[in-house]
Amino acid sequence: MVALASACATAQVTLAPHEVAAGSRQTLRFQITGGCPAGQRITSVAIDLPMWFRLDQALPRDGWRLRQREAVQKNGPLGQTGAVYWSLPTSTPDGATDPAAPLEFLLQGRLASHGGRWFTVRQACGGGHEVSARVSMRVREPAPAPVQVSNAWVRTPAAGERNGYLFMSLTASEQLRLIDAISPAARRIEVRHTLFSKLKGMTLFPAEAIDLPAGTRVRLQPGGVQLALLDLNEPLGEGSTLTVTLRFEDAEGVVTAKTLTVPVQRLPAEQPGRK
């Protein structure tokens, strides 16, 4: 656990676990002890959700109301992180909660990037007193993934196009799922499947992950499954390269990763029908 004293000397916020692998799905336990002046109880707790944390769900507490504010992921002053709020109804009688007892609040989600990270925890007290604290955690790089990657390439985007598409072949030595991909070249990367219909023709739709059966070659290719590089930071020119990190998860939830340097080209690295 990592403890951090807030602006009030008697308050303590702890977070467990305090170190996790990037890309892993975790249940984070925030424990708050004290913080409010004598005679005042905590009436609400808010946890700000940084952009690098992808919330799956916040767990409710008996007797507390729960609500969420969605993040606004834009550059500049219009951007806004999300937040989760727990609050006691105003009708809750005094003495219903012990002000000295630790309170635990749980979030479930993924840690998207590595390095030193922190959450901001804010609490309000019955007399109008407010306390905020930062609690830190360490997000480490995952171990190398047992996956062979071949024929990786990015199709050269058309002039003015803000998105790109990444293709490759993946062979895992054990059953895994490709759950995530990140690159400094794009704001985010999304798994997309191709759907054919008589009315709309070929349509791409997002998916959560790509299953990789053990020992089976899985192709990400035009007209099938692919990775969409969304909101490119700069044009991808013919003959350039980009770096991308793929993250995989096994049946036990253990996350591993593989980093690639991928060429940008107009034609596929492997021609159709070629083994």
Buried (B, 14 or more C-beta within 10 A) or exposed (E): EBBBEBEBEBBBBBBBBBEBBBBBBBEBBBBBBBBBBEEBBBBBBBBBBBEBBBBEEBBEBEEBEBEEBEBEBEEEEEEBBBBBBBBBEEEBEEEEBEBEEEBEBBBEBBBBBBEEBBBBBBBBBBEEBEBBBEBEBBBEBBEEBBBEBEBBBBBBBEEEEEEBBBBBBBBBEBEBBBBBBBBEBBBBBBBBEBEEEEEEEEEBEEEEEBEBEEEEEBBBBEEEBBBBBBEBEEBBEEEBBBEBBBBBBBEEEEBBBBEBEBBBBEEBBBEEEEE
